[in-house]
Amino acid sequence: MRDCDDELWDDLDREDDDCEDEDDESDEDENEDDDEFDAIPIELYNAVVLDEVPWDTKEAEELFQECISAVTYSPRETTRVRDLYEMPTLEDEVYPLAAAVYLGSTRDQRAVEPLISMLSADLYECVAAAAWALGEIGDERAVGPLKEALDNDGFETLWECGLPLSEGMYDDKQARLFDAIGDTIFGSDVSPIVTALKEIEAKKGSADR
């Protein structure tokens, strides 16, 4: 016959097992949350938020090519105005937004055509990010597409709103990323498209001297 002490220890063991199961489930939930946000490579996050770029040439080229893919937009099949419910959100476009900022910082002219395709994005923040990057690169091929994008420039509305891109985001990592993107693209009260056109013209003038 078992005594009370044996039964007590059995109960405690079962409670420990239950706690361990709950901890495992919590860890799985946390990992799922991490995976859900990990839509961009950690190398890209570090480059945009921490200004830490890969030192290894091969790794840097791999990141560059991944970013090129992220900012390459297919031509619009129709010119009709998108319904509000069809519009992507900032979270949907986090990869191309971060990629455009990174590509602009590289000033690599191989990124010009993909970034020009990004000027056709539905989300204005993506258009602004592409414009900023094209201004940093300074290639004259972007002048015509930038002027076209200027016809639908939504900067004034966004600037008057005055909200950071991270507004309403509760994930610290995600908020830091969007704050870094916003600070880079919207660092002044002038439209990124206007700024890009001015920078390209200035670079052209310097090259002609």
PyMOL commands that place a pseudoatom at each C-alpha (Angstrom):
pseudoatom trace, name=CA, resn=MET, resi=1, chain=A, elem=C, hetatm=0, pos=[0.000, 0.000, 0.000]
pseudoatom trace, name=CA, resn=ARG, resi=2, chain=A, elem=C, hetatm=0, pos=[1.325, 3.397, -0.979]
pseudoatom trace, name=CA, resn=ASP, resi=3, chain=A, elem=C, hetatm=0, pos=[1.688, 6.028, 1.678]
pseudoatom trace, name=CA, resn=CYS, resi=4, chain=A, elem=C, hetatm=0, pos=[0.604, 9.663, 1.462]
pseudoatom trace, name=CA, resn=ASP, resi=5, chain=A, elem=C, hetatm=0, pos=[4.142, 10.853, 0.721]
pseudoatom trace, name=CA, resn=ASP, resi=6, chain=A, elem=C, hetatm=0, pos=[4.321, 8.724, -2.452]
pseudoatom trace, name=CA, resn=GLU, resi=7, chain=A, elem=C, hetatm=0, pos=[1.003, 10.110, -3.679]
pseudoatom trace, name=CA, resn=LEU, resi=8, chain=A, elem=C, hetatm=0, pos=[2.143, 13.658, -2.935]
pseudoatom trace, name=CA, resn=TRP, resi=9, chain=A, elem=C, hetatm=0, pos=[5.334, 13.212, -4.971]
pseudoatom trace, name=CA, resn=ASP, resi=10, chain=A, elem=C, hetatm=0, pos=[3.339, 11.767, -7.873]
pseudoatom trace, name=CA, resn=ASP, resi=11, chain=A, elem=C, hetatm=0, pos=[1.073, 14.813, -7.859]
pseudoatom trace, name=CA, resn=LEU, resi=12, chain=A, elem=C, hetatm=0, pos=[4.074, 17.157, -7.850]
pseudoatom trace, name=CA, resn=ASP, resi=13, chain=A, elem=C, hetatm=0, pos=[5.677, 15.267, -10.740]
pseudoatom trace, name=CA, resn=ARG, resi=14, chain=A, elem=C, hetatm=0, pos=[2.501, 15.588, -12.773]
pseudoatom trace, name=CA, resn=GLU, resi=15, chain=A, elem=C, hetatm=0, pos=[2.354, 19.327, -12.060]
pseudoatom trace, name=CA, resn=ASP, resi=16, chain=A, elem=C, hetatm=0, pos=[5.990, 19.703, -13.197]
pseudoatom trace, name=CA, resn=ASP, resi=17, chain=A, elem=C, hetatm=0, pos=[5.208, 17.826, -16.418]
pseudoatom trace, name=CA, resn=ASP, resi=18, chain=A, elem=C, hetatm=0, pos=[2.220, 20.092, -17.059]
pseudoatom trace, name=CA, resn=CYS, resi=19, chain=A, elem=C, hetatm=0, pos=[4.358, 23.196, -16.502]
pseudoatom trace, name=CA, resn=GLU, resi=20, chain=A, elem=C, hetatm=0, pos=[7.011, 21.925, -18.890]
pseudoatom trace, name=CA, resn=ASP, resi=21, chain=A, elem=C, hetatm=0, pos=[4.352, 21.281, -21.546]
pseudoatom trace, name=CA, resn=GLU, resi=22, chain=A, elem=C, hetatm=0, pos=[3.021, 24.834, -21.115]
pseudoatom trace, name=CA, resn=ASP, resi=23, chain=A, elem=C, hetatm=0, pos=[6.565, 26.238, -21.405]
pseudoatom trace, name=CA, resn=ASP, resi=24, chain=A, elem=C, hetatm=0, pos=[7.118, 24.254, -24.593]
pseudoatom trace, name=CA, resn=GLU, resi=25, chain=A, elem=C, hetatm=0, pos=[3.880, 25.604, -26.049]
pseudoatom trace, name=CA, resn=SER, resi=26, chain=A, elem=C, hetatm=0, pos=[4.896, 29.156, -25.106]
pseudoatom trace, name=CA, resn=ASP, resi=27, chain=A, elem=C, hetatm=0, pos=[8.278, 28.702, -26.780]
pseudoatom trace, name=CA, resn=GLU, resi=28, chain=A, elem=C, hetatm=0, pos=[6.550, 27.385, -29.899]
pseudoatom trace, name=CA, resn=ASP, resi=29, chain=A, elem=C, hetatm=0, pos=[4.217, 30.392, -29.937]
pseudoatom trace, name=CA, resn=GLU, resi=30, chain=A, elem=C, hetatm=0, pos=[7.175, 32.768, -29.573]
pseudoatom trace, name=CA, resn=ASN, resi=31, chain=A, elem=C, hetatm=0, pos=[9.020, 31.012, -32.363]
pseudoatom trace, name=CA, resn=GLU, resi=32, chain=A, elem=C, hetatm=0, pos=[5.933, 31.250, -34.553]
pseudoatom trace, name=CA, resn=ASP, resi=33, chain=A, elem=C, hetatm=0, pos=[5.802, 35.001, -33.892]
pseudoatom trace, name=CA, resn=ASP, resi=34, chain=A, elem=C, hetatm=0, pos=[9.489, 35.324, -34.768]
pseudoatom trace, name=CA, resn=ASP, resi=35, chain=A, elem=C, hetatm=0, pos=[9.008, 33.331, -37.969]
pseudoatom trace, name=CA, resn=GLU, resi=36, chain=A, elem=C, hetatm=0, pos=[6.015, 35.464, -38.852]
pseudoatom trace, name=CA, resn=PHE, resi=37, chain=A, elem=C, hetatm=0, pos=[8.133, 38.640, -38.742]
pseudoatom trace, name=CA, resn=ASP, resi=38, chain=A, elem=C, hetatm=0, pos=[11.256, 37.051, -40.170]
pseudoatom trace, name=CA, resn=ALA, resi=39, chain=A, elem=C, hetatm=0, pos=[10.136, 37.916, -43.676]
pseudoatom trace, name=CA, resn=ILE, resi=40, chain=A, elem=C, hetatm=0, pos=[13.455, 39.629, -44.303]
pseudoatom trace, name=CA, resn=PRO, resi=41, chain=A, elem=C, hetatm=0, pos=[16.975, 38.239, -43.843]
pseudoatom trace, name=CA, resn=ILE, resi=42, chain=A, elem=C, hetatm=0, pos=[18.648, 39.186, -40.580]
pseudoatom trace, name=CA, resn=GLU, resi=43, chain=A, elem=C, hetatm=0, pos=[21.514, 40.603, -42.667]
pseudoatom trace, name=CA, resn=LEU, resi=44, chain=A, elem=C, hetatm=0, pos=[19.084, 43.064, -44.249]
pseudoatom trace, name=CA, resn=TYR, resi=45, chain=A, elem=C, hetatm=0, pos=[17.640, 44.011, -40.874]
pseudoatom trace, name=CA, resn=ASN, resi=46, chain=A, elem=C, hetatm=0, pos=[21.127, 44.678, -39.516]
pseudoatom trace, name=CA, resn=ALA, resi=47, chain=A, elem=C, hetatm=0, pos=[22.058, 46.730, -42.578]
pseudoatom trace, name=CA, resn=VAL, resi=48, chain=A, elem=C, hetatm=0, pos=[18.978, 48.970, -42.372]
pseudoatom trace, name=CA, resn=VAL, resi=49, chain=A, elem=C, hetatm=0, pos=[18.628, 49.308, -38.598]
pseudoatom trace, name=CA, resn=LEU, resi=50, chain=A, elem=C, hetatm=0, pos=[22.200, 48.929, -37.339]
pseudoatom trace, name=CA, resn=ASP, resi=51, chain=A, elem=C, hetatm=0, pos=[24.111, 50.025, -40.448]
pseudoatom trace, name=CA, resn=GLU, resi=52, chain=A, elem=C, hetatm=0, pos=[26.000, 46.733, -40.369]
pseudoatom trace, name=CA, resn=VAL, resi=53, chain=A, elem=C, hetatm=0, pos=[26.618, 45.322, -43.843]
pseudoatom trace, name=CA, resn=PRO, resi=54, chain=A, elem=C, hetatm=0, pos=[28.121, 41.914, -44.661]
pseudoatom trace, name=CA, resn=TRP, resi=55, chain=A, elem=C, hetatm=0, pos=[31.901, 42.033, -44.877]
pseudoatom trace, name=CA, resn=ASP, resi=56, chain=A, elem=C, hetatm=0, pos=[32.159, 38.859, -46.899]
pseudoatom trace, name=CA, resn=THR, resi=57, chain=A, elem=C, hetatm=0, pos=[31.951, 39.658, -50.631]
pseudoatom trace, name=CA, resn=LYS, resi=58, chain=A, elem=C, hetatm=0, pos=[29.908, 36.565, -51.436]
pseudoatom trace, name=CA, resn=GLU, resi=59, chain=A, elem=C, hetatm=0, pos=[27.406, 37.225, -48.635]
pseudoatom trace, name=CA, resn=ALA, resi=60, chain=A, elem=C, hetatm=0, pos=[27.100, 40.872, -49.680]
pseudoatom trace, name=CA, resn=GLU, resi=61, chain=A, elem=C, hetatm=0, pos=[26.358, 39.868, -53.273]
pseudoatom trace, name=CA, resn=GLU, resi=62, chain=A, elem=C, hetatm=0, pos=[23.769, 37.313, -52.151]
pseudoatom trace, name=CA, resn=LEU, resi=63, chain=A, elem=C, hetatm=0, pos=[22.019, 39.973, -50.061]
pseudoatom trace, name=CA, resn=PHE, resi=64, chain=A, elem=C, hetatm=0, pos=[22.157, 42.389, -52.990]
pseudoatom trace, name=CA, resn=GLN, resi=65, chain=A, elem=C, hetatm=0, pos=[20.528, 39.876, -55.342]
pseudoatom trace, name=CA, resn=GLU, resi=66, chain=A, elem=C, hetatm=0, pos=[17.833, 39.033, -52.785]
pseudoatom trace, name=CA, resn=CYS, resi=67, chain=A, elem=C, hetatm=0, pos=[17.038, 42.738, -52.492]
pseudoatom trace, name=CA, resn=ILE, resi=68, chain=A, elem=C, hetatm=0, pos=[16.921, 43.096, -56.278]
pseudoatom trace, name=CA, resn=SER, resi=69, chain=A, elem=C, hetatm=0, pos=[14.275, 40.365, -56.375]
pseudoatom trace, name=CA, resn=ALA, resi=70, chain=A, elem=C, hetatm=0, pos=[12.316, 42.062, -53.586]
pseudoatom trace, name=CA, resn=VAL, resi=71, chain=A, elem=C, hetatm=0, pos=[12.057, 45.429, -55.361]
pseudoatom trace, name=CA, resn=THR, resi=72, chain=A, elem=C, hetatm=0, pos=[11.313, 44.056, -58.840]
pseudoatom trace, name=CA, resn=TYR, resi=73, chain=A, elem=C, hetatm=0, pos=[7.636, 44.734, -59.463]
pseudoatom trace, name=CA, resn=SER, resi=74, chain=A, elem=C, hetatm=0, pos=[5.660, 43.247, -62.328]
pseudoatom trace, name=CA, resn=PRO, resi=75, chain=A, elem=C, hetatm=0, pos=[4.004, 45.745, -64.693]
pseudoatom trace, name=CA, resn=ARG, resi=76, chain=A, elem=C, hetatm=0, pos=[0.466, 46.645, -63.711]
pseudoatom trace, name=CA, resn=GLU, resi=77, chain=A, elem=C, hetatm=0, pos=[-2.074, 44.722, -65.778]
pseudoatom trace, name=CA, resn=THR, resi=78, chain=A, elem=C, hetatm=0, pos=[-4.582, 47.533, -65.427]
pseudoatom trace, name=CA, resn=THR, resi=79, chain=A, elem=C, hetatm=0, pos=[-4.461, 51.248, -64.709]
pseudoatom trace, name=CA, resn=ARG, resi=80, chain=A, elem=C, hetatm=0, pos=[-7.745, 51.279, -62.761]
pseudoatom trace, name=CA, resn=VAL, resi=81, chain=A, elem=C, hetatm=0, pos=[-7.701, 52.723, -59.269]
pseudoatom trace, name=CA, resn=ARG, resi=82, chain=A, elem=C, hetatm=0, pos=[-7.306, 50.017, -56.673]
pseudoatom trace, name=CA, resn=ASP, resi=83, chain=A, elem=C, hetatm=0, pos=[-10.084, 49.363, -54.208]
pseudoatom trace, name=CA, resn=LEU, resi=84, chain=A, elem=C, hetatm=0, pos=[-9.147, 50.097, -50.599]
pseudoatom trace, name=CA, resn=TYR, resi=85, chain=A, elem=C, hetatm=0, pos=[-9.403, 46.413, -49.708]
pseudoatom trace, name=CA, resn=GLU, resi=86, chain=A, elem=C, hetatm=0, pos=[-6.992, 45.477, -52.493]
pseudoatom trace, name=CA, resn=MET, resi=87, chain=A, elem=C, hetatm=0, pos=[-4.268, 47.785, -51.240]
pseudoatom trace, name=CA, resn=PRO, resi=88, chain=A, elem=C, hetatm=0, pos=[-1.262, 46.197, -49.530]
pseudoatom trace, name=CA, resn=THR, resi=89, chain=A, elem=C, hetatm=0, pos=[-0.256, 47.269, -46.034]
pseudoatom trace, name=CA, resn=LEU, resi=90, chain=A, elem=C, hetatm=0, pos=[3.129, 48.334, -44.715]
pseudoatom trace, name=CA, resn=GLU, resi=91, chain=A, elem=C, hetatm=0, pos=[3.565, 44.905, -43.163]
pseudoatom trace, name=CA, resn=ASP, resi=92, chain=A, elem=C, hetatm=0, pos=[2.894, 43.300, -46.561]
pseudoatom trace, name=CA, resn=GLU, resi=93, chain=A, elem=C, hetatm=0, pos=[5.625, 45.406, -48.157]
pseudoatom trace, name=CA, resn=VAL, resi=94, chain=A, elem=C, hetatm=0, pos=[8.266, 45.280, -45.413]
pseudoatom trace, name=CA, resn=TYR, resi=95, chain=A, elem=C, hetatm=0, pos=[10.742, 43.337, -47.571]
pseudoatom trace, name=CA, resn=PRO, resi=96, chain=A, elem=C, hetatm=0, pos=[10.746, 45.691, -50.595]
pseudoatom trace, name=CA, resn=LEU, resi=97, chain=A, elem=C, hetatm=0, pos=[10.796, 48.738, -48.323]
pseudoatom trace, name=CA, resn=ALA, resi=98, chain=A, elem=C, hetatm=0, pos=[13.876, 47.531, -46.466]
pseudoatom trace, name=CA, resn=ALA, resi=99, chain=A, elem=C, hetatm=0, pos=[15.452, 46.252, -49.671]
pseudoatom trace, name=CA, resn=ALA, resi=100, chain=A, elem=C, hetatm=0, pos=[15.080, 49.625, -51.404]
pseudoatom trace, name=CA, resn=VAL, resi=101, chain=A, elem=C, hetatm=0, pos=[16.781, 51.409, -48.515]
pseudoatom trace, name=CA, resn=TYR, resi=102, chain=A, elem=C, hetatm=0, pos=[19.648, 48.930, -48.624]
pseudoatom trace, name=CA, resn=LEU, resi=103, chain=A, elem=C, hetatm=0, pos=[20.050, 49.138, -52.398]
pseudoatom trace, name=CA, resn=GLY, resi=104, chain=A, elem=C, hetatm=0, pos=[20.116, 52.928, -52.232]
pseudoatom trace, name=CA, resn=SER, resi=105, chain=A, elem=C, hetatm=0, pos=[22.886, 52.778, -49.657]
pseudoatom trace, name=CA, resn=THR, resi=106, chain=A, elem=C, hetatm=0, pos=[24.993, 50.596, -51.977]
pseudoatom trace, name=CA, resn=ARG, resi=107, chain=A, elem=C, hetatm=0, pos=[24.700, 53.133, -54.840]
pseudoatom trace, name=CA, resn=ASP, resi=108, chain=A, elem=C, hetatm=0, pos=[25.050, 50.186, -57.224]
pseudoatom trace, name=CA, resn=GLN, resi=109, chain=A, elem=C, hetatm=0, pos=[23.710, 51.036, -60.677]
pseudoatom trace, name=CA, resn=ARG, resi=110, chain=A, elem=C, hetatm=0, pos=[22.587, 47.441, -61.223]
pseudoatom trace, name=CA, resn=ALA, resi=111, chain=A, elem=C, hetatm=0, pos=[19.643, 48.288, -58.973]
pseudoatom trace, name=CA, resn=VAL, resi=112, chain=A, elem=C, hetatm=0, pos=[18.318, 51.126, -61.145]
pseudoatom trace, name=CA, resn=GLU, resi=113, chain=A, elem=C, hetatm=0, pos=[15.907, 49.206, -63.391]
pseudoatom trace, name=CA, resn=PRO, resi=114, chain=A, elem=C, hetatm=0, pos=[14.388, 47.109, -60.568]
pseudoatom trace, name=CA, resn=LEU, resi=115, chain=A, elem=C, hetatm=0, pos=[13.926, 50.253, -58.469]
pseudoatom trace, name=CA, resn=ILE, resi=116, chain=A, elem=C, hetatm=0, pos=[12.251, 52.001, -61.407]
pseudoatom trace, name=CA, resn=SER, resi=117, chain=A, elem=C, hetatm=0, pos=[9.769, 49.108, -61.558]
pseudoatom trace, name=CA, resn=MET, resi=118, chain=A, elem=C, hetatm=0, pos=[9.032, 49.714, -57.874]
pseudoatom trace, name=CA, resn=LEU, resi=119, chain=A, elem=C, hetatm=0, pos=[7.799, 53.238, -58.705]
pseudoatom trace, name=CA, resn=SER, resi=120, chain=A, elem=C, hetatm=0, pos=[4.609, 51.540, -59.959]
pseudoatom trace, name=CA, resn=ALA, resi=121, chain=A, elem=C, hetatm=0, pos=[3.829, 50.111, -56.501]
pseudoatom trace, name=CA, resn=ASP, resi=122, chain=A, elem=C, hetatm=0, pos=[0.361, 50.730, -55.054]
pseudoatom trace, name=CA, resn=LEU, resi=123, chain=A, elem=C, hetatm=0, pos=[1.679, 51.752, -51.648]
pseudoatom trace, name=CA, resn=TYR, resi=124, chain=A, elem=C, hetatm=0, pos=[3.056, 55.296, -51.654]
pseudoatom trace, name=CA, resn=GLU, resi=125, chain=A, elem=C, hetatm=0, pos=[5.714, 54.439, -49.073]
pseudoatom trace, name=CA, resn=CYS, resi=126, chain=A, elem=C, hetatm=0, pos=[7.166, 51.939, -51.563]
pseudoatom trace, name=CA, resn=VAL, resi=127, chain=A, elem=C, hetatm=0, pos=[7.213, 54.575, -54.295]
pseudoatom trace, name=CA, resn=ALA, resi=128, chain=A, elem=C, hetatm=0, pos=[8.962, 56.967, -51.919]
pseudoatom trace, name=CA, resn=ALA, resi=129, chain=A, elem=C, hetatm=0, pos=[11.514, 54.322, -50.916]
pseudoatom trace, name=CA, resn=ALA, resi=130, chain=A, elem=C, hetatm=0, pos=[12.306, 53.566, -54.550]
pseudoatom trace, name=CA, resn=ALA, resi=131, chain=A, elem=C, hetatm=0, pos=[12.623, 57.281, -55.318]
pseudoatom trace, name=CA, resn=TRP, resi=132, chain=A, elem=C, hetatm=0, pos=[14.972, 57.823, -52.381]
pseudoatom trace, name=CA, resn=ALA, resi=133, chain=A, elem=C, hetatm=0, pos=[17.153, 54.921, -53.491]
pseudoatom trace, name=CA, resn=LEU, resi=134, chain=A, elem=C, hetatm=0, pos=[17.256, 56.149, -57.094]
pseudoatom trace, name=CA, resn=GLY, resi=135, chain=A, elem=C, hetatm=0, pos=[18.313, 59.570, -55.877]
pseudoatom trace, name=CA, resn=GLU, resi=136, chain=A, elem=C, hetatm=0, pos=[21.141, 58.011, -53.885]
pseudoatom trace, name=CA, resn=ILE, resi=137, chain=A, elem=C, hetatm=0, pos=[22.341, 56.104, -56.956]
pseudoatom trace, name=CA, resn=GLY, resi=138, chain=A, elem=C, hetatm=0, pos=[21.997, 59.147, -59.209]
pseudoatom trace, name=CA, resn=ASP, resi=139, chain=A, elem=C, hetatm=0, pos=[21.483, 57.417, -62.556]
pseudoatom trace, name=CA, resn=GLU, resi=140, chain=A, elem=C, hetatm=0, pos=[19.806, 59.561, -65.255]
pseudoatom trace, name=CA, resn=ARG, resi=141, chain=A, elem=C, hetatm=0, pos=[17.692, 56.618, -66.425]
pseudoatom trace, name=CA, resn=ALA, resi=142, chain=A, elem=C, hetatm=0, pos=[15.452, 57.297, -63.450]
pseudoatom trace, name=CA, resn=VAL, resi=143, chain=A, elem=C, hetatm=0, pos=[14.589, 60.908, -64.364]
pseudoatom trace, name=CA, resn=GLY, resi=144, chain=A, elem=C, hetatm=0, pos=[11.657, 60.138, -66.691]
pseudoatom trace, name=CA, resn=PRO, resi=145, chain=A, elem=C, hetatm=0, pos=[10.011, 57.535, -64.417]
pseudoatom trace, name=CA, resn=LEU, resi=146, chain=A, elem=C, hetatm=0, pos=[10.484, 59.810, -61.399]
pseudoatom trace, name=CA, resn=LYS, resi=147, chain=A, elem=C, hetatm=0, pos=[8.764, 62.682, -63.188]
pseudoatom trace, name=CA, resn=GLU, resi=148, chain=A, elem=C, hetatm=0, pos=[5.864, 60.372, -63.993]
pseudoatom trace, name=CA, resn=ALA, resi=149, chain=A, elem=C, hetatm=0, pos=[5.673, 59.304, -60.348]
pseudoatom trace, name=CA, resn=LEU, resi=150, chain=A, elem=C, hetatm=0, pos=[5.666, 62.967, -59.336]
pseudoatom trace, name=CA, resn=ASP, resi=151, chain=A, elem=C, hetatm=0, pos=[2.253, 63.396, -61.000]
pseudoatom trace, name=CA, resn=ASN, resi=152, chain=A, elem=C, hetatm=0, pos=[0.746, 61.168, -58.284]
pseudoatom trace, name=CA, resn=ASP, resi=153, chain=A, elem=C, hetatm=0, pos=[2.985, 62.212, -55.415]
pseudoatom trace, name=CA, resn=GLY, resi=154, chain=A, elem=C, hetatm=0, pos=[1.195, 61.552, -52.120]
pseudoatom trace, name=CA, resn=PHE, resi=155, chain=A, elem=C, hetatm=0, pos=[3.897, 63.054, -49.924]
pseudoatom trace, name=CA, resn=GLU, resi=156, chain=A, elem=C, hetatm=0, pos=[1.999, 66.106, -48.687]
pseudoatom trace, name=CA, resn=THR, resi=157, chain=A, elem=C, hetatm=0, pos=[-0.877, 63.999, -47.375]
pseudoatom trace, name=CA, resn=LEU, resi=158, chain=A, elem=C, hetatm=0, pos=[1.508, 61.646, -45.596]
pseudoatom trace, name=CA, resn=TRP, resi=159, chain=A, elem=C, hetatm=0, pos=[3.600, 64.494, -44.168]
pseudoatom trace, name=CA, resn=GLU, resi=160, chain=A, elem=C, hetatm=0, pos=[0.548, 66.375, -42.876]
pseudoatom trace, name=CA, resn=CYS, resi=161, chain=A, elem=C, hetatm=0, pos=[-0.610, 63.187, -41.156]
pseudoatom trace, name=CA, resn=GLY, resi=162, chain=A, elem=C, hetatm=0, pos=[2.607, 63.287, -39.145]
pseudoatom trace, name=CA, resn=LEU, resi=163, chain=A, elem=C, hetatm=0, pos=[2.516, 59.668, -37.947]
pseudoatom trace, name=CA, resn=PRO, resi=164, chain=A, elem=C, hetatm=0, pos=[5.659, 57.501, -37.920]
pseudoatom trace, name=CA, resn=LEU, resi=165, chain=A, elem=C, hetatm=0, pos=[5.644, 54.360, -40.059]
pseudoatom trace, name=CA, resn=SER, resi=166, chain=A, elem=C, hetatm=0, pos=[5.809, 52.306, -36.860]
pseudoatom trace, name=CA, resn=GLU, resi=167, chain=A, elem=C, hetatm=0, pos=[2.532, 53.739, -35.525]
pseudoatom trace, name=CA, resn=GLY, resi=168, chain=A, elem=C, hetatm=0, pos=[0.448, 50.949, -33.984]
pseudoatom trace, name=CA, resn=MET, resi=169, chain=A, elem=C, hetatm=0, pos=[3.201, 48.332, -34.154]
pseudoatom trace, name=CA, resn=TYR, resi=170, chain=A, elem=C, hetatm=0, pos=[3.843, 46.503, -30.906]
pseudoatom trace, name=CA, resn=ASP, resi=171, chain=A, elem=C, hetatm=0, pos=[6.735, 44.289, -31.953]
pseudoatom trace, name=CA, resn=ASP, resi=172, chain=A, elem=C, hetatm=0, pos=[9.925, 46.154, -30.956]
pseudoatom trace, name=CA, resn=LYS, resi=173, chain=A, elem=C, hetatm=0, pos=[11.991, 44.655, -33.751]
pseudoatom trace, name=CA, resn=GLN, resi=174, chain=A, elem=C, hetatm=0, pos=[9.392, 45.518, -36.350]
pseudoatom trace, name=CA, resn=ALA, resi=175, chain=A, elem=C, hetatm=0, pos=[8.942, 49.037, -34.978]
pseudoatom trace, name=CA, resn=ARG, resi=176, chain=A, elem=C, hetatm=0, pos=[12.693, 49.702, -35.041]
pseudoatom trace, name=CA, resn=LEU, resi=177, chain=A, elem=C, hetatm=0, pos=[12.864, 48.574, -38.649]
pseudoatom trace, name=CA, resn=PHE, resi=178, chain=A, elem=C, hetatm=0, pos=[10.016, 50.818, -39.778]
pseudoatom trace, name=CA, resn=ASP, resi=179, chain=A, elem=C, hetatm=0, pos=[11.392, 53.756, -37.786]
pseudoatom trace, name=CA, resn=ALA, resi=180, chain=A, elem=C, hetatm=0, pos=[14.749, 53.334, -39.534]
pseudoatom trace, name=CA, resn=ILE, resi=181, chain=A, elem=C, hetatm=0, pos=[13.058, 53.149, -42.939]
pseudoatom trace, name=CA, resn=GLY, resi=182, chain=A, elem=C, hetatm=0, pos=[10.884, 56.188, -42.198]
pseudoatom trace, name=CA, resn=ASP, resi=183, chain=A, elem=C, hetatm=0, pos=[13.788, 58.278, -40.890]
pseudoatom trace, name=CA, resn=THR, resi=184, chain=A, elem=C, hetatm=0, pos=[15.761, 57.478, -44.037]
pseudoatom trace, name=CA, resn=ILE, resi=185, chain=A, elem=C, hetatm=0, pos=[13.051, 58.094, -46.622]
pseudoatom trace, name=CA, resn=PHE, resi=186, chain=A, elem=C, hetatm=0, pos=[11.148, 60.931, -44.968]
pseudoatom trace, name=CA, resn=GLY, resi=187, chain=A, elem=C, hetatm=0, pos=[14.012, 62.792, -43.328]
pseudoatom trace, name=CA, resn=SER, resi=188, chain=A, elem=C, hetatm=0, pos=[12.805, 66.221, -44.410]
pseudoatom trace, name=CA, resn=ASP, resi=189, chain=A, elem=C, hetatm=0, pos=[9.651, 68.109, -45.363]
pseudoatom trace, name=CA, resn=VAL, resi=190, chain=A, elem=C, hetatm=0, pos=[10.442, 67.689, -49.073]
pseudoatom trace, name=CA, resn=SER, resi=191, chain=A, elem=C, hetatm=0, pos=[9.031, 64.843, -51.159]
pseudoatom trace, name=CA, resn=PRO, resi=192, chain=A, elem=C, hetatm=0, pos=[11.531, 61.999, -51.721]
pseudoatom trace, name=CA, resn=ILE, resi=193, chain=A, elem=C, hetatm=0, pos=[10.637, 62.124, -55.416]
pseudoatom trace, name=CA, resn=VAL, resi=194, chain=A, elem=C, hetatm=0, pos=[11.507, 65.828, -55.659]
pseudoatom trace, name=CA, resn=THR, resi=195, chain=A, elem=C, hetatm=0, pos=[14.675, 65.260, -53.665]
pseudoatom trace, name=CA, resn=ALA, resi=196, chain=A, elem=C, hetatm=0, pos=[15.698, 62.361, -55.918]
pseudoatom trace, name=CA, resn=LEU, resi=197, chain=A, elem=C, hetatm=0, pos=[15.293, 64.455, -59.068]
pseudoatom trace, name=CA, resn=LYS, resi=198, chain=A, elem=C, hetatm=0, pos=[17.389, 67.234, -57.539]
pseudoatom trace, name=CA, resn=GLU, resi=199, chain=A, elem=C, hetatm=0, pos=[20.112, 64.816, -56.463]
pseudoatom trace, name=CA, resn=ILE, resi=200, chain=A, elem=C, hetatm=0, pos=[20.313, 63.216, -59.908]
pseudoatom trace, name=CA, resn=GLU, resi=201, chain=A, elem=C, hetatm=0, pos=[20.574, 66.655, -61.504]
pseudoatom trace, name=CA, resn=ALA, resi=202, chain=A, elem=C, hetatm=0, pos=[23.291, 67.642, -59.025]
pseudoatom trace, name=CA, resn=LYS, resi=203, chain=A, elem=C, hetatm=0, pos=[25.272, 64.466, -59.711]
pseudoatom trace, name=CA, resn=LYS, resi=204, chain=A, elem=C, hetatm=0, pos=[24.956, 65.089, -63.448]
pseudoatom trace, name=CA, resn=GLY, resi=205, chain=A, elem=C, hetatm=0, pos=[26.266, 68.613, -63.000]
pseudoatom trace, name=CA, resn=SER, resi=206, chain=A, elem=C, hetatm=0, pos=[29.258, 67.353, -61.017]
pseudoatom trace, name=CA, resn=ALA, resi=207, chain=A, elem=C, hetatm=0, pos=[30.055, 64.758, -63.685]
pseudoatom trace, name=CA, resn=ASP, resi=208, chain=A, elem=C, hetatm=0, pos=[29.915, 67.377, -66.469]
pseudoatom trace, name=CA, resn=ARG, resi=209, chain=A, elem=C, hetatm=0, pos=[32.525, 69.574, -64.810]
for i in range(1, 209): cmd.bond("trace and resi %d" % i, "trace and resi %d" % (i + 1))
show_as sticks, trace
zoom trace
